[in-house]
């Protein structure tokens, strides 16, 4: 996984190195800054099929791609850029959009653009080949420098899915093409998609919904009130639709939560001897200690006490009931 950082360089060399990083990690660009001296920036990149996925941490600066840079590297990409921290004023084709955290926009590498990054920033960027995204956009010329937020259902799905892709430690090779295809289709739907993009909506949004729900489960795993009802209320779906999402993965909503909670309990049992087993069970979201003991033994073939004593590191069986 390629990684670049200015951290180990003398302050006078940091921004010059950053110029090289941007050109290598993205495409030929002309960056500039208002101040002198030290500059902090890092880029972590990995490929998902033909989509380059990057996470940037950087000080404020400005990035231009003009006619000179386009002639030097006339490559055909869209950059789908999401702000996690800090703002950017994005300009292309006579439009401009002020994009804030949790929002994204796209720019076209075949035409000039101007990105004014403000304050300290964290950015998730996806370099998508034009040949992948263009057929899905109803109005490609009108799609750049347009702010997309969670204010619309498709915007929320796209934002959640893009964030989940960057935060995945590793995507299996056999899943990468599906993930790259979903990135393009959700971005297109959020910006106004073609018939092809619209026809992909059921399968595309189903996967995006599932990823968003799994993220929500992870973030609220230890909340005893996490339930079918609370998730349906959060995502505006019916319980029948929620159950069908998990059935397609050959598991259930309840089994998924149990498996995740049991895995965390197992890790805590072998790393902490200060808390009682009952306290750990409650802390991990279980409200009934007797029930916890039963499902733990079913998953690990040992009681929690025996498991702690043996200090085993195995994970629970998939789809534990």
Beta strands, then each sheet from edge to edge (+ up, - down):
strand 1: 3-5
strand 2: 30-32
strand 3: 41-48
strand 4: 51-58
strand 5: 61-65
strand 6: 77-92
strand 7: 95-99
strand 8: 104-108
strand 9: 113-129
sheet 1: 1+ 3- 4+ 9- 5+ 2-
sheet 2: 1+ 3- 4+ 9- 6+ 7-
sheet 3: 1+ 3- 4+ 9- 6+ 8-
end
